[in-house]
Amino acid sequence: MRKQWPRKGRLEVEIFQQRKSEITAHNKKYERHVRTQLEKYNNLDEEWGLLVDTMTEEFKLYKEKHAKMKTSLPEGKNLAEL
């Protein structure tokens, strides 16, 4: 019975519909991949911002501590005077 179909109908059922479903599945996989990668990127971006803020605070505290230690040292030209 299928051999009696017109050529256009047979190509539609045997080839085009199958390929269309494959392409649709690939597009869905690609969209899922893009969505998950964007979520990962956004999470990493937030973590990076937090890390930069933390490092900035730590550097500020280190510089303050260094300045306090520098002022507490006596002024001397060599180690013997210190």
Secondary structure, 3 states (H helix, E strand, C coil): CHHHCCHHHHHHHHHHHHHHHHHHHHHHHHHHHHHHHHHHHHHHHHHHHHHHHHHHHHHHHHHHHHHHHHHHCCCCCCCCCC
